[in-house]
Amino acid sequence: MLFPNFRFLVLSFFLFSCQATSIQNNDPKINGVNFVAPVKQTSDAWTSDLKENNIGWVSLIPYAFSRENEPGVFYNSGKQWWGESTEGIKMNIAQAKSKSLKIMLKPQVWMRRGWIGDYDLQTEAEWQRWEADYSNYILTFARIADSMNVEAFCIGTEYRTVVEKRPAYWKKLISEVRQVYKGKLTYCANWDDYQKIDFWSELDFIGLSGYFPLSESKTPDVESLNKSWKPIKSDLKSFSAQYKKPVLFIEIGYRNIDQSAWKSWETENQQQNVNPEAQKNAYEAFFQTFWNENWVAGAFIWKWYEYHDKIIAEENDDWTPQNKPAQQVLKKYYGLER
């Protein structure tokens, strides 16, 4: 007499476990690129290249700047590229909207020396000044995003130390942004510290800079890269289920160089041997690993330039896939129906 009830309990536990290990996100995949801000005012010709490559989303980045370990966030100055200014951002949004592209606005701070993840201050007065400056910066662009019906907004990128030391500030900032912006919110964590952030529940996506080191090989094949992705994928899937939020690769990409799937940031400003096969394989492995997973919201490739026709693949060791074999991989997967 107890067996049917026991079987029901086992079945219930199994169904609950399945729910706990995966979320169902049935929205169309976010098939985006991070657009490099134009130096000067530009036409909307850049949007045609995106459409031709099945790109439906674009991340626009109005950079700000901070000095190492000094309070202050400086943005919208006459010394910046036109596409990083409020004027340029508004025009690029309008150009993208006119071609039915969806947009993520991603205000991002660049530190003049070093990495923004190491940015740190010493006194409470300095932190208070930084918080005021950063909030003004973020809210300025959040209001622009809301007024122009931008679909998604990123509140910060790779602020490892600041997130660790000022957790209450970020929750307050999220609340303030919610008051002026109605779209989807996320934050872009570095690949090695996303598990240390405690405000994912306040956001719509778990956002990542997904530069996980996968292989030290000069030209790793797709199979070996897929094997390297396997434990990382398992961790991300479990983390997504824990917060019941989809994962969004806000930055993901590979330089066109030897060891493309390793620690490319270590040679960021150094010319390297061009290796389009390594870059292509890395793209293929990423899409094979993640693109059919419902708990993955999508990706924004790092990065894409307006002057598509001027990039000579054989001479270009940059991150962009433009005019390289990796571009065809991107086009193939971005064109798939959900």
Summary of the structure (lengths in Angstrom):
residues: 338
radius of gyration: 20.7
end to end distance: 45.8
largest distance: 79.9
contacts: 1090
relative contact order: 0.14
helix: 45%
strand: 17%
